[in-house]
Amino acid sequence: MTQARETLGVMDGNPPTCDFSTKTKRGVYLSKSLAFVILIIFALALVATSFLVYNFAACPRTDQLANVTKYELTHCDQNKFLVLPLTTETSKIVIPLETTTVLATTEETEITVTDVRLPTNIKPERYHLKLTPYIYEGNFTFDGVVSVVVTVKNDTKEVKFHGVELTFHSIKLFEKGDGREIIISRRTEDVPRQFHILTLEESLKAGKQYVLNITYTGILNDNLHGFYRSSYEEKNITRWIAVTQFQATDARRAFPCWDEPALKAKFTISIARPSNMSSVSNMNVISKEKHPTLPNYKWDHYAESLPMSTYLVAFAVTDFGSISDQNFTVWARKEALSSAKYALNIGPKILKFLEEYYKIKFPLPKIDMIALPDFKAGAMENWGLLTFRELAMLYDSGVYPTTAKARVAAVVAHEIAHQWFGNLVTPAWWSDIWLNEGFASYVEYVAVDAVEETWESMEVFVLNEVQSVFKLDALTSSHQISVEVGNPEEIGAIFDKISYGKGSAILRMMNHFLTDDVFNAGITDYLNAKKFGDAEQRDLWSALTNAAHQRGVLDADVAIIMDSWTLQTGFPVLTINRDYNTGVISFKQERFVLINNTSGNETSPVWWIPVSYTTAAEKNFKSTSPKLWLRGEKSIEVNDISIAKNEWFIANIQQTGFYRINYDETNWRLLVDVLNNPKRFQEIHPINRAQIVDDAMNLALTGRLDYRTALDITSYLVHERSYVPWKAGLMALGYIDTMLSKGAYYLEYKRYVLRLLDGAVKDLGWEVPANENVVRAQQRADLLSTACHLEQLDCLGQAVRMYTNWMLTPNPDAYNEIHPDIRSTVYCVGVQAGGEREWRFAWERFRIASAPAERELLLTVLGCTRSPYLLYRYLELSLRNDSGIRKQDTVRVFSSVAGSAIGQPIALNFVRANWKRMKEYVGSISTLNTIVKVVTRRLNQPHELEELKRFISESCSELGRPVLQVLERTAANVHWMENNYQTIVDWLLAADNGTRTW
């Protein structure tokens, strides 16, 4: 499974109470005495009702027992069985009243469930699933019938399977072959583990197969998981659809199942849908027929699938349109279907490339891709049916920014890559989800680089995956790539930058130290050995080791090398010290952390580190093969590197290794000199220029390098024109921006960065040429956004003029002359510089806009206003179902508001004041975690840290590891202010006064 001013202050610092409803308030007023009498009567009624329930509910009444067996009657008095009436087609089922086992939290004790794995005595082989969703009947439910063929591995008298929010009507178990029914004596429910447990009258025998038949009803929920409902507006009519999202543990909300990734089975699915709608699923339709009892429904019957995990099952019932290209079909709202053409164009190209890359043909007969109005994730790789958030699949030149084209290509490539990694071969358990997400995150860049050769995708990879994930992995509260997880919340929490970004970064590192040929050969061997089954990371290591040894490129086991990267938290910084007299160079590793609180006696982890390097004499930035290794050693010394005293030395060529580099002071000064020479800085590869900036600024951030040296390096950006180094510089300087934005010396920071930007911004300009390269389009967007953020007068003037002209257009929704590539900057400045009128104009454009990219953009810029009451109103609207803001976009609203020094405290106060309401509305722990993260990123004072600790302790400690990371980041901000603030202010003052030269 890829962001004149009007200000009204609030006197008490709290958000105003806003009532956006139009209903008249009504009520009934009671005196205290009358209220007391009513309370007494109510209490007495409760006691009487309880008494009646106890006496009459202990056993069914005589007139309810007409069809109950003697066995059930005999056990009624003893065990309090309750007979549940079923449909006329099925017999009655006996379920004990006391059998629902609730192990949930009580007021006295809190039970933590760690063992959530199903027993291994039963394995599902085939599911026959029939579903009837009621989309326009008003109750948003679905009826289901599932028949599961299971194989018994060990004798057992219990059958355990998953199910959540399902109402069972009939449960029957038969021996396969002779059809003999196995009597179910009782059913219990283990709520925390989400198990249903059938206790049987006799043992199921190892080696035999049985058939479990269940009829049930489920809910088409609105929480964007399981089998859920979604809606959109077309010609002022609300249209409903029913779709699925099962990863990681939500297939159990749609049908009773063995909902673990290793428990693969074949699926035969039938979907009943309204006659005026269509359905789509993993496989191809093999037949259709009229529904025998629902006159306006038809059955779609799908071919049996290959063995696959439950989380990859998918189906959708929609009224969408479609376009096909042989075995590829795209689906979208009819109004948006034309915007799906680029996805249809690039999808088959990526599929063909990956078939050749993996040397394994795609095994299914077709691929469908569907763009959904409501989708929590960016996209999902369901086998044969890829589901997308609209924004991740739709692109139309002239309506969407050029960068949206790159996003669509990347997401489509990511999900198609999963058809091999994740679908063909699946992790045995979620601990190794990185085998899915790391590979897909890496291969998406490889594939896009192959089909869109001018986009410099592999250079951008360093920004998006390597340098980006360093920020999270530098926390002590980070986690291993391969990490033990249990309950669904823990599983959901590891779908993060570590599994995706770090996973992809270490795969790229392996590719470079093994070479392309060896790496790809090992991958193909791994996929062929494990296809249609499950795997662990050791299976991957074994295949790569064999490939490497056969071709003589490695004398060690890959497992020894790579376990140091996947089974340890964090990453190393490699410190390189040169003895300029003797020529000896030492290499020393230690873990890189934001705040180093360890004593000298503690054992630091060590890694197997491949080290590539070049010198000023060589300037060889093409060869990324390691010239030496740290084989789990803390340090080594070498004396055979030929390098003159006055030559610079650069390690980790093209930043292929997942580690930072620190040098001695002299080598850093040599790098400062060459970078600040406008005629020589291009001697260094653009990726390594980006690496030097990013490493230096982050080493300074943690106290490993003098900030004056790091800032001297950033000064070279004044003559840099390449995108990747500039983006690295903006991200590194962005932290200082955030920390200084509430301080007295922010003006000096702004002037310094604007001097760096001036030449590059002038070169890019505001005029966007036709068919501009994606990389240049991204650079223009980033640099103009930064210039306006720092209040460059020309930038502000251009943006305000364009926004005002748009507002004055007679039909602004039909005529918008602002190029999509610069709209984000123009809109934000227009809203920020204006007041309520400008904000309401953007809000109305959001309400009317149909293009997903435009809606996303407007949601982002609405938080640019500097009017506190509008920011409070915007946050309030994000928690209302009738506002037009979808639940999937709630995070975007909070991130937008918290993106400024004015909005951040407003967003944080709102979260604290409305936490309970937010939990109920959002219904997703991962979403809440993200909101907490974005509203706290500017905190950097001791009192703010203490208030945050108190809030987390009192309200949201259950959020787990992500909130611990928030606390650690905030503590690091406080630590940074105490240790670095004055140094940076002094440097900026010197630069501002012209006493510092570069």
N, C-alpha and C positions, 0 to 999 in steps of 0.2 A: 504494500500500500504505500510533496514539493509545496507587500506591505508599505478715510476718517474712521477709528475703532470705537465700538460701543461696548462698554463694560458696566455691568450692574453688580455691585457687591452684595454678598449675603452676610448680614450683620453678625449672626451667631455662628457662622462657619458651617452650618448644616444645610443640606439641600432643602429648597422650599417644598412644601407639600403641594403637589400638583394633582388636580382631579381632571383627567382628560375625558371623563364620561359626560354624556348629555342627559343622564337620567335625573329626575327629581328625587331628592332624598325624602324617604318616608320612614315612619317608625311608629311603634306602639309604646306608650309611656306608662310605666307601672309605679305605684307607690311602693315604698320599702316593705310595708306590712303585707301587701298583696303578693309581692314577689316572694316573701318568706313562706306564705301559705302554699303557693304553687310549688315551691321547692320541696316542702314536706310531702305533699301529695305525690310528687314525682318520685321521691325516694321510696315511699311505701309501694308504689306501683312496680318499681324495679325489684323490690324484695319478693313481691307476689309473683311476678313473672319468672324470676329465677327459680322459685319453688315449683311452679308448674312445669318448667322446662326439665328440671331434675327428675320429676316423677314420670312425665309422659314421654320424654325423649330418650330415656334409657333403652327402650326397645321399640320396634315398630308396633303400631296398633294392629289388632286382629284383622281388620278389614284391608290392611296393606299386605297381608301375608298370603294372598291367594295363590301366588306363583312362586313362593319360596320353598326351597327343598327342605326335607326333614333335617339335613345336616345344618342348614342355616338356622332353623328354629331351635335345634338342640343347643347350638352355641350362642344363641341370642342372649339368654339369661346370664350366661357366664361371662361373655366377652363384649356385650353391648354392640352387636353388629347392627349396622344401619343399611337397609335395602334401598339402593338408589334406582328409581325407575329409568329405563333407557328408551330408545326409540322402538317403534313396533317391529323393526327388522331385527333387533338384537335382543338377546336375553338379558336378565338382570345380573348385576354384579354386586358382590357383597364386599363392603369396605368397612372395617372396624372404625368406630368413632374415635378411638384413642390412638389410631395408628399414625396420624400426622405428627411426625417427630420434629419438634421445633427446637433447634439448638441455637437460636438467635440470642442476641444480647438481651439481658434482663437488667433491671435496676441494680441488683445485688452483684451480679458477676458478668464478666465479659469473656466470652469464649472465642478464642482465635483459632480458626480452622486452617490448618496448614496442609493436610493430606486431602487433596481434592481429586485424585486420580481414580478412575474406575478400576475395579478388579479386572484381572486378565483372564478370568475363566470363561468368558464369552466374547466372541468376535462376530460383528455383523458382516454378512456377505453381500446381501442385496436388500435394497429398499424399493418398495413399490409405493409411491406417494401420490395421492389424489387430493387436490385442494380446490375449494370453492370460496373465493373472496367475495364479500358483499360490499361493493364499493359505493354504489348509489342507493343502497337500501336504507342508509341513515345510521346503521348501528356499527359500522366499521369492524366487523368480525369476519372470521373465515371458518369454514368447516373443513376438517381434515380426516382422511383415512390413510393409515400407514400400515403396511405389512412388511415385516422385517424378517428375512431369513438369517438365522444366526447359527454359528458352529460352536459347540461346547468344547472347551479345551481341557477343563477339569470338572469332575463331578461337582454339582452344586445344587442347592435347594433355594437359591436366591438369584433373581435377575435384577441387575441395577442398570439404569439408563438415565439420561438427562431429560429434563422438561421444565420450562419456566412459563408461567402465565398461561397455562393450558388447562382447560377443563375436560377431563376424561369422561366419556359416556360409556365406553365398552372396552374391556381388556380381555383378550382371549389368547391362550397359548396352546399350540398344537405340535405334536411330533410330526416332522416332515416325512412324508411317505405314506404312512397308514392313516394320518389325519386324527389320531387319538388326541383328545383334549387333555391337557395337564391342568389339574385343578389349582387355582390360585386361592390360597387360604386368607391372605391379607395383603394390603398394599400400604406401605408407609412412605413418607416423604421426608427426606433429609434436606431441610430448607437451605442451610448455609452452603452445602455442597451441591445443591440443585439436583439431587438424586431422587428418582422414584425407585422404590424397592418392592419387588414382588416376592413374597414368600410362598413357596410351593408345597403341595402335599407330598410330593415325591421328588427324588433327585433327578436332575437332568444328567445324562450319561456322556462322558467324554467321547469325542469322535462323532457323535450324532448331531444332526441338524434339526432345528425347531423353527416354527413360524410364530411370530408375535404379531397379533392383529389389534390395532387400537383405533377407535373412532373418538374424535375430540373436537373442541372448538377453541379457537385462539382469537387474539385481539390484533387488529391492524392499528398498531400504536402510532403515536406521533413523535416518538423519541429517536427516530432515525436509526434504529437497530432492529434486528430480527426481520419479520415480515411487517412492513410499515406502510402508512399512507402518506401521500404527498399531493400537493395541489398546485395549480397555476391558473392565471387569469388569461382568457382568450376572448376577445370581443365582449368584455365585461361579464363573462360567464366563468364561474369557478368550475374547473375541471379536476377530477380526482383520478389518481393512479395508485397502484399498489406495487411496491418493489421490495427488494431484500438487501440487507447488509449483514452478513453472518460472522465475519472475522472480528474478534477471535472466538468468542464463546456465545454466539447468539443464534445459531441454527436451532438450538433447543427451544427458542421462542416460537419457531414455526412448525416444528414437528418433533415428536419424541425420538431420541436418537442417542447414539454413542458419540458424543460431541468432543472427540479428541483427534488431533491431526493424524496420528499414526493409524487410527482405526478406519482405514479406507474400505469403501464398498462400492458396488455398482448401483446406480440410481435409475429407476424408470419413473418418470414424472408425468402426471397428467394435470392440466390446469383448466378449470372451468372459468369462462370469462364472458362478460356481456357480448352479445353478437356484434355490437358496433365498436368493439375494442379488439385489441390483438394481444397475444402473449408471446413471450420469448423466454427461453431457458438455455441451459448449458448445451444441450444437443439439438439436433434438427427435428422438426415436426414430421412424424410418419403418417399420421391420420388425424382427421377431424370428424366430429359428429355432433348432432343436436343433443342438448341435455335432455334426459328423459322426463325430468320433473320441473325444471325451471325453463319456462317458455322462451325467455329472451337470452338464454345462455347457450354457449357451445363448449364442447370439450376439445382441447388440443392435447394430443398424445405424442410424447417425445420418445425418441430412440433411447435405448439403454446406454448409459454412459460407460466410460472406462472407469476403473477403480479410482476413487477420489475421496478426499476428506470432506466432512460435512461442511466445513467453513467455506468451501469452494462451490457449494450448491447455490444456484441463483435462479430467480424467475422474476418476471415483471409483467403486469397487466396494464396496458396504456392505450391511449388513442393517438399515439405518435405516428409520424410519417417516417419513411425509410428510403435509403438509397443503397444500391448494392453494386459491388464490383467483384464478380465471380463469387468466391466463398467468403467475401468480406461484406458486411452490412452495417451501416450506421443508422441509429434511431435518435430522433429528437422531436421536440414540439414542432408542429407543422410550420409555425412562424419562424422557427430557428433552424430549420433543416438545412437551408442553403449554407449556413455557417459551419456545417459538419463536413463539407466537401474536402477541406484540407486534411482532416483526420482520415477520411477515406482514401485520400491520395497518398499520405505518408505511411499509413498502417500496413498495406501490402508490401511496400518497399522494406520496412523494418522487419516484417515477418520473414521475407526472403533472405535478408541479410543474416538474421539470427539462425535460420535453418542451416545456412552455410557456416556460420560462426560455431554453432554447437555440433554441426555435422549429424544432426538428428532431425528428421522431418516432423513438422507439427502434426500430432496424431489425431486431431479431431477433424470432422468434415467441414467445419465452418467457424468463423468468428463474428460475433455481433458486438458492437460497441454502442452503448446507449447513454445519452446525456440527460441527467436527472435534475429537476429543479431543486430538490432537497436531498443533499447527500453530505453526511458528516465528514467523511474522508475526502481526499482529493480524487481518488479513484480506487477501484478494487478489481483484482485479477481473476475473478471467478472463471473457471475453465470454460472457454468458448463463449462466455458472455461477460464482457468487460463493462463495468458500470463506472460512470464518471460524474463528478460535479460538472454542471454545464460549463463553468469557467475553464475547466481542464480539457475540454474536448472541442469547444467551438472557437472558430476564428474566421474573421472576414476582414479583408484589407479595407481601409477607409473607415471602419467602425471600431475595430479593435486595434490597440497599439501593436507595433511590430514585435514587441517582446512577448505578446500573448501567443504569437506563432511559435516562438521557441518553447514556451511553456507547454503547448499542446503536443509538440513533437516529443518533448522529454517525457511527459506523462504517458503518452501512447507507447513509447518505447519501453518505459518502465513496466507497464502492465503486460505487454507482449513478452518481455523477458521472463516474467513470472510464469509463463506457460510451461517453461522448462524448470526454472528454479522456484519451487513452491508447489506447482501443480503436478508435473511429471514426477519429480522427486520432492518429497515433503519432509520437513523436520519431524523427528520422532516426538518431540515435545517443544513447547514454546521457548524453552531455554535457548534453543538454537535458531530462533526466528531470524537471526542475522543471515543465516544461509539463504533465506528468501530475500530479505530486504537489502542486505548488503550487496548481493549479486545484482539484483534488479537496479539498485541505485548506481552501481558501477557500469553495468552493461547499457543503461540508458544513454550514457555519454558516448560510449563506444559506438553504439548503433546510430545515434544522431550525427556523430562525427563522420560516419560512413556515408550517410544519405544527404546530409547538408554540410558539405565540406568547407564552406567559408565561415562557419560560425565559431570556429576556435573552441569547440566544446571541451576538449581535454585541458585547455588552459583555464577555462571557466570552472572546471571540476575542482581545481585547487582552491578557488575562492569558496565555492558552495559547499564542498564536502570536507576538505582537509582543514582549512583555516577556520571554518565555521564551527566544526565539531570540537576543535581545540578548546573553545570557550567553556563548553559543558564538561569535557573530560578533565579539565584542570581543577575541578571541584573534588574534594575528598568524598563528597556524597554522590559522585558519579558511580557507575557500576561496570562490571565486566561485560564484554560483548556476549559471552556465553554465561548466562546467569540463571540460577534456580528461581523459578516462579511457581506460585501455587494458585491462589484464588483469582477470579477474573479481573479484579482491580490491579493486582500485581502484573498480570499478563498484559493488560492494556497499557501499563506504565512503561513497558520496555519497547513499545513502538515509538522510539524516540531517536534523537540524533546519534546515539551510540550504535544502535542496531543498523540504522540506515547509513549515516555518514561515516562513522568509524569503520563499520563493516566494509563499506565500499573502498575506503582509503587503504585498508590493509590488503584488500584484494588487488588494488592497483600496485601496491608495494611488491606483492608476490609476483605479479605479472612482470615487473621490471627486474627483479633479481633472478627469476627463473627463465626469462625471455618469453616472447609471445608464443612461439611454437610449443615449448614445453608446457606452459601454463594451459593453453587451449587443448593440448592433447590430454592432459590430466583431467581437465573438466569434462571432456567428452567421455573418457573412460568412467568417470564417476557417475555421470548421468546414465550411461548405458547399464552400469552395474546395479543401479538403484531405481531404475524407472518403474513406475507404477507402485513404488513402495515408499518407505521412509528411510531417513538417514540421520546420522549424527556428524558432528564436525570431524571426528576421527576418520570417518569414511572418506571425506574429502582429502584429508591429509595423506591418507594411504595412497589414494590414486595419484596425487601430485608427486609424492615421493617416488613411486614406481616410475612415473614419466621422467622425473629428473634424473634418477639413477640410470635408467636405460639410455639416456642421452648424455650422461656424464657432465651435467652442469652443476651438481651439488653433491657434497660428500656427507651431508647430514640428513636426518629425517626432518621432513617439513613439520611434523607434529612438535618436535623439540623447539623449533624456531617459533612456530605460530602459536603454540599454547602460551608462550610468554606474552603474546599480544591479545589473546582472547580470554585467558583465564586470570588476568591481572587487571585491576582497575587503573586507569590513567595511561600516561605516555611519558617518555623520557625527554629531557633536554640534554643534548650532547655538547659538553663544553670542550672547546679545542684551544689549547695553549701552545704557542710556538716559542721555542728557544731560538732567538734570532742569532745567537752566537754559534751554537752547536748544530742547529738544523733539526733537532729532535722535536717531534710534535706529539703531544699527549692528547688522548681522547678519554673523557670521563663522563659517565652517565649518572643521572639521578632523576627521580620522578619530578615532573613539573607540576606544581600546585600553586594556586592563587595565594594562599596564606600558608607559609611553612611553619607549623606549630610543633614539629617533631624535634625531639632532642637528638643530640649527636649519637646516642647509644642505640637508637631504634634502627632496625634493619630496613633498608630501602629496597624496593623491588628492582630487579634487573631484567633487561630484555636482550634478545638476540637482535643486533642492529646492523643492517647492511649500510655501509658508508661508501657513497660515491663522492668524488670531488674533482675540482679543476683549479688551475692557477692562472695568474695574469698572463703568463707566457703561453700556456696551452689554449685557454679560452674554448675548451671543448665541452659544450653544453648539450651535445647530442648523445653521448654515451652515459647511460644511467645505470649501467651494471656496477655492482659494488666492487671497489678496489680493495676493501678490507672489511672485516666483521668484528664487532664486539660480541663474542659468543657467550653471552650471559656474564661477562666480566664487568666489574665496575669501571675499570680503566685499562688502557693499553698505551704503549709508547712505540712510535715508529721513527726510524732515522733514514729511510730510503726514499723520501719524497724530495725531489729536486725542486727547490724554490728559492729565489733570491730574497734578500732581506726586505727589499722595498716593493715586493710583489704581494698583491692580495691573494687570499686563499678562500675558496668557497666550497662548502660541503653540502651534500644532499641535493644533487643536480635535479632541477625541475621539481624539487620538493616531492620526490617519489617516495621517500621514507616518511613514516608517520611520527615525526619527532621534530623538536625545535633545535636550532643551532645557536650556541653562544661562542664568541671568540674572545681572545685576549684584547686588551685595549688598543694595542698597536694595529692589529688586523682590522678592528672596527674603524679606526681612523683612516686606514688605507681604503676601506670601502666607502667611507664618507667622501673622501677626496675624489674617487673615480665617479661616484654617482653624481656629485655636484659639478662635474665637468661636463658641460653640454655637448662637447664633442666626443666624449668617451663613454658616457653612461650606458650606451647601447651595446657596448662590448659584453655586457651581462645579459643573459636571457631574460625576457619579460617575466617569466614565472619566478626566476630567482630574484629579480628586482622586487617583485611582490613579496616573496618570502623574507627578504632582508628587512623590508619595512615592517611586516607583520611580526616577525620574530623579535626585532629590536624593541618595538613598542610594547610588546607583551612581556619581554624580559624586564624592561624598565617598570612595567606595571607591578611586577612581583618583587622588585628590588634586586634583580640579578644584573642589571645594567643601569648606568647613570642615565637619567632621563634626558640630560643635556645632549648626550651622544645620540640617543634615539630620535630626539627632535631635530638634531642636525641632519640626520638621514632623511627625515620627511621633507626637509627644505629642498631636496633635489626635485620634488614633484613639480616645481615651477616650470621645468622644461620637459616634463614627461607628457607624452600624448597617448600612450597605449592604455587600453582599458583595464587590463588585469592589475598592473601596479597601482593605477589610480584608485580602483575599487578597494584594493587592500589598504591603501592609505586612508581613504574615507572611512572605512570600518574601524581602523585603528585609532584615528583621530576622533571618531564618533564617541568613543568612551570618554575622552577628555571633555568633549562638548557636553555630554550628559552630566558629568560631575561638576563642571564649572557653570552650567546654565543658570543656577540659582545664586551665583556669587558675584562679587564686586568687580572681578577682572574678566568677565566674559567678553567685554568689548575688545580687549587686547587679543583674545583668542580669535574672535571673529575677523579682526583686521589681518591677522597672520594667515589664516586659511584663505581668505578672499584674495590675498596677494598670490598665493599658490595657484588658485583657481583661474585667475584673470586670463592668462593666455589660452588655456585649454577651452574655457567657455567661449571666448571670442572665435576660436577656430571652429567650434561646433556650431555656434549660432542658433537661431530660433527657426530658421527655414529648414524644413525636412524634405530632402530630395526624394523623388519617386524610387521605389525598390531599394531603399537603403538597407545596408547590411545590418543584421540583427545586433551584432556587437556594438556597432557605432550608435545604433538607436538606443541601446541600453546605456551607453556612456553619456549620451546627450541627456537622457532622462535623469540619471544620477547626478551629473554635474550641475544642471540647471536647478534641480531640486535643492541641492546643497547651497548654491549661490543665493537663491531666494530665501532659504531658511536662515542664512546669515545676513539677510537684508541688504544684499547688493542693490543699489538704487536702480540701476538699469534693469535688472531682473524683475524687481518689484513693479516698476513702471510698465514694462512690457506685459506682465501677467495681468495687472489690474486693467489695463486698456483692453486686452482681449476678453476678459471676463465681463467687463462692463458692456462691450459691444454685443456680446452674446446675450446678455440680459435684455438689451434693447431690441433684439431681433423680434419681429412680429410673431414668428412661429419658432421658438427656440428648440423645440423637440424635432422639428423637421430640418432646420438649417443651423448647423453648428460648424463654423469655419475653423475652429481650433483643431489642429491636427491631433489625432489620437495619441501620438507619441509624446506630446507635451501637455496633454490635458491634466495630468496629475498635478503638475506644478502650477498651472494656470488656475485650476479650480481651487486648490488649497489657498493660494495667495488671495484669490478673489473673496473667499469666505473669511479668511483671517483678517484682511484689511477692511472688510465691510462690517455690517451689523446684522440686525434681524432680517432685513430685507434680502440681503445677499444669501443668508443662511436658508431662509424659506424658499428662495429660488432654487437652490441646490436640492432641498428636500423635495420640492415638487417634481424636479427633473428625475429624482430617484423613484418617486412613486409612479411615474409614467414610463420610465425607461424599460425596455424589454431585453436589450442586449445585456447578457450577464457581465461582461467586462465593464460596461458603463455603470451598471448598478453597483458593482464592487468598488469602482473608483469613487462614485459619489458617496457611498457609505464611509469610505476612508476619509474623504476631504471634509465631511460634515463635522468631524472632530477637530478641524483646524481653527474653528472660531475661538476668539478670546473672550467671549461673553460667558461668564459662569452659568447664568441661568439657562442659556441654550445648551451648554454641555450637560447640565443636570437633566434637562428635558430630553436630550438625545439618549442618555443612559436609561432613562425611564422608558422611553419608547422601545428600546431594545429588549425589554422584558414583557412586551405585550404582543399577543397573538394577532391583534388586528392592526398593527402598525405598518405591516408590509415588510418588516425586517424578519427574515427567516431565522430559525434557531441556529442553523449552521453558521450564520454571520454574527452571532452575538459577540464572539471573541473579537471580530474585526472592529466592532463599535468601541469596545473597551480599550483595545490597543490604540485606536485612533485618538480617543480622548486623552489617554495617558501618554501620548506621544509628545506632549509639550510640558514645559515647566509649569504652565498655568493649569493644564488639564489633569496632570498626574495626581495631585492631592485631592482633586474633586473626584476622580475615578476611585481612588483608594477609600475615601470617606463613603462614597456610595456603596462600595462593596461591603464595607464593615456594617453599614446601616441596614443593608438589604440582603445579608448573607443567607438567611433562612429562605427567603423568597426566591433568591437566585438558585439555590439548591433544588427547590421544588420545580422551578420553571425549566432549568437547563437539563436536569436529569442525567448528567454525565460528569463523572469525576475527572476525566481527562480535560474536559472543557473548563471546569472550575480551576484546575491546576494551571491551565494556560492563562486564565484571567488573572489569577493571583500573581503569576509571573510578570505579566505586562504592566500591572498597576503598581508594582513595587520596584521597578528597575531603576528609578531615579533616587531612591532613598540612600542617603549617605551620611546621616548624622546619628550620633549615639542614641539620642532620644527616639528617633524614628525606628531604629533597630529594636529598642526595648518595647515600643508600642506594637511592632510587628510580631515579636515573640509572644506577647500577651494575646494578640488577636488569634494567632495560629493555635496557641495552647487552648484557648477558650472555645474556638469555633470550628477549626478545620484541621485538627491534628490527624484526622483519619485520611487525609489526602496522601500520606505516605512520603516516599522518597522525593517527589517533585517539590514539596514545600520545604523539605530540608535543604534542597538545593537553592531555593529562594532565600532562606535564612543565611546560607553560606555566602551567596552572592552579595547580600546586603552587608554582612559583616566584612567582606572583602572591600566593598565600597567605603565603609567607615575607616577601615585600615588604610586604604589608599589616600583618603583625604588627610589623615593624620601624618602620613609619611611623605607624600609627594606634592601636595597642593602648593606649598610655598616654593618648591624647586621649579615647578612649571610656571608659576606666576612670575618669578624672577627671570626665567628664560624668555617668556613672552614680553615682559617689559623691556628687556634688553633688545629683543628683536624689533619691538615697536619704536624704540628710540634710535634704532639704527646702529647700536653699538655691537650687535652680533652680525657677522658676515658669513655668507655661505656661497 
